[in-house]
Amino acid sequence: MAWSPDPEPSTARPTLETERLVLRGWQMDDAPAALSIYGQAAVARWLSPAMDLVPDLAAMRLLLQHWIAEADRMPPPAGRWAIQRREDGLVVGGAILLPLPPGNEDFEIGWQLRPDHWGQGYASETTHALARWAFSHDIDEIFAVVRPGNTRAAATVRRNGMQWVGETGKYFGLTLQVFRLRPADLDQAVRGSLLPERPREAEID
Ligand SMILES: CC(C)(COP(=O)(O)OP(=O)(O)OC[C@H]1O[C@@H](n2cnc3c(N)ncnc32)[C@H](O)[C@@H]1OP(=O)(O)O)[C@@H](O)C(=O)NCCC(=O)NCCS
């Protein structure tokens, strides 16, 4: 079913908790941590829509300001989250759930992790939390759009039960590989993994 925006966007910030992570809205004092993610070529080069490497703290602050203001206007389940580790509070990445232009009917899930925190299952844990949250709204599928050659992202989507749809040029003017996740795929992936079945959900002001 296609998602359509609520007439009255909610300003509630969904905070999702998993076994090891808290997914929460970005804050201005995240700028140094965010720069350690979006200031890395190893991260920025794979993003779609294409995003320039963030060059410095001032540019990161401007971008965060924009994301925070945008989040206030976005109806759920759309959002941008900082991925924070519970054990020490370190922000290890960011994640998105955003309508895919031009139609804005499909939802894109995406992750950006600090390269020194790849290989620990944080993107997979995030996928489960965001997908469960998305499916608790009026949508029954979400998509990942992966640039050809992004083998880590392709492994992540397959690890989480996402199904190959095909290659397309219809998003962002880029050639992208499209993968789809439906609730049944997610259930199957949960059964085959050590990941928690359901994230805890909290609403904060
Ligand atoms: C794509 C990206 C998010 C993937 O990160 P990742 O850490 O490899 O992803 P996952 O969460 O799926 O982690 C899987 C790895 O963690 C390991 N792992 C460790 N503990 C784990 C756990 N508890 N659960 C699951 N996997 C675990 C897995 O064995 C696997 O290791 P491997 O890579 O050696 O095979 C990351 O590479 C990234 O940020 N890239 C740049 C931005 C980008 O490409 N974004 C995607 C655009 S579509």
The ligand as an SDF file (V2000), in Angstrom:
LIG
                    3D

 48 50  0  0  0  0  0  0  0  0999 V2000
   26.5650   -0.1400    4.5700 C   0  0  0  0  0  0  0  0  0  0  0  0
   26.9940   -0.1520    6.0370 C   0  0  0  0  0  0  0  0  0  0  0  0
   25.9460    0.5600    6.8720 C   0  0  0  0  0  0  0  0  0  0  0  0
   27.1300   -1.6050    6.4750 C   0  0  0  0  0  0  0  0  0  0  0  0
   27.7030   -1.6610    7.7540 O   0  0  0  0  0  0  0  0  0  0  0  0
   28.0190   -3.0780    8.4310 P   0  0  0  0  0  0  0  0  0  0  0  0
   28.5460   -2.8310    9.7700 O   0  0  0  0  0  0  0  0  0  0  0  0
   28.8370   -3.8830    7.4810 O   0  0  0  0  0  0  0  0  0  0  0  0
   26.5600   -3.7170    8.4550 O   0  0  0  0  0  0  0  0  0  0  0  0
   25.8540   -4.7960    9.3580 P   0  0  0  0  0  0  0  0  0  0  0  0
   25.1960   -4.1520   10.4910 O   0  0  0  0  0  0  0  0  0  0  0  0
   24.9810   -5.5680    8.4360 O   0  0  0  0  0  0  0  0  0  0  0  0
   27.0370   -5.6680    9.9460 O   0  0  0  0  0  0  0  0  0  0  0  0
   27.3530   -6.9440    9.4310 C   0  0  0  0  0  0  0  0  0  0  0  0
   28.7230   -7.3610    9.9060 C   0  0  0  0  0  0  0  0  0  0  0  0
   28.7610   -7.2920   11.3390 O   0  0  0  0  0  0  0  0  0  0  0  0
   29.0440   -8.6110   11.8720 C   0  0  0  0  0  0  0  0  0  0  0  0
   28.3480   -8.7010   13.1720 N   0  0  0  0  0  0  0  0  0  0  0  0
   28.9740   -8.6570   14.3820 C   0  0  0  0  0  0  0  0  0  0  0  0
   28.0660   -8.7240   15.3550 N   0  0  0  0  0  0  0  0  0  0  0  0
   26.8440   -8.8120   14.7710 C   0  0  0  0  0  0  0  0  0  0  0  0
   25.5260   -8.9140   15.2910 C   0  0  0  0  0  0  0  0  0  0  0  0
   25.2790   -8.9240   16.5830 N   0  0  0  0  0  0  0  0  0  0  0  0
   24.4930   -8.9900   14.4230 N   0  0  0  0  0  0  0  0  0  0  0  0
   24.7070   -8.9710   13.0830 C   0  0  0  0  0  0  0  0  0  0  0  0
   25.9680   -8.8820   12.5340 N   0  0  0  0  0  0  0  0  0  0  0  0
   27.0190   -8.8020   13.3780 C   0  0  0  0  0  0  0  0  0  0  0  0
   28.5790   -9.5540   10.7930 C   0  0  0  0  0  0  0  0  0  0  0  0
   29.2050  -10.8070   10.9280 O   0  0  0  0  0  0  0  0  0  0  0  0
   29.0260   -8.8080    9.5430 C   0  0  0  0  0  0  0  0  0  0  0  0
   30.4300   -8.9130    9.4530 O   0  0  0  0  0  0  0  0  0  0  0  0
   31.2140   -8.9450    8.0480 P   0  0  0  0  0  0  0  0  0  0  0  0
   31.0280   -7.6040    7.4180 O   0  0  0  0  0  0  0  0  0  0  0  0
   32.6070   -9.2000    8.4440 O   0  0  0  0  0  0  0  0  0  0  0  0
   30.5630  -10.0360    7.2570 O   0  0  0  0  0  0  0  0  0  0  0  0
   28.3680    0.5710    6.2350 C   0  0  0  0  0  0  0  0  0  0  0  0
   29.3320   -0.1150    5.4870 O   0  0  0  0  0  0  0  0  0  0  0  0
   28.3310    2.0410    5.8200 C   0  0  0  0  0  0  0  0  0  0  0  0
   27.9700    2.9030    6.6070 O   0  0  0  0  0  0  0  0  0  0  0  0
   28.7650    2.3020    4.5610 N   0  0  0  0  0  0  0  0  0  0  0  0
   28.8210    3.6710    4.0310 C   0  0  0  0  0  0  0  0  0  0  0  0
   27.4490    4.2590    3.7760 C   0  0  0  0  0  0  0  0  0  0  0  0
   26.5910    3.3380    2.9530 C   0  0  0  0  0  0  0  0  0  0  0  0
   27.0520    2.6810    2.0310 O   0  0  0  0  0  0  0  0  0  0  0  0
   25.2890    3.2920    3.2750 N   0  0  0  0  0  0  0  0  0  0  0  0
   24.3550    2.4750    2.5810 C   0  0  0  0  0  0  0  0  0  0  0  0
   23.8030    3.1820    1.4030 C   0  0  0  0  0  0  0  0  0  0  0  0
   22.6090    2.1230    0.5930 S   0  0  0  0  0  0  0  0  0  0  0  0
  1  2  1  0
  2  3  1  0
  2  4  1  0
  2 36  1  0
  4  5  1  0
  5  6  1  0
  6  7  2  0
  6  8  1  0
  6  9  1  0
  9 10  1  0
 10 11  2  0
 10 12  1  0
 10 13  1  0
 13 14  1  0
 14 15  1  0
 15 16  1  0
 15 30  1  0
 16 17  1  0
 17 18  1  0
 17 28  1  0
 18 19  1  0
 18 27  1  0
 19 20  2  0
 20 21  1  0
 21 22  1  0
 21 27  2  0
 22 23  1  0
 22 24  2  0
 24 25  1  0
 25 26  2  0
 26 27  1  0
 28 29  1  0
 28 30  1  0
 30 31  1  0
 31 32  1  0
 32 33  2  0
 32 34  1  0
 32 35  1  0
 36 37  1  0
 36 38  1  0
 38 39  2  0
 38 40  1  0
 40 41  1  0
 41 42  1  0
 42 43  1  0
 43 44  2  0
 43 45  1  0
 45 46  1  0
 46 47  1  0
 47 48  1  0
M  END
$$$$
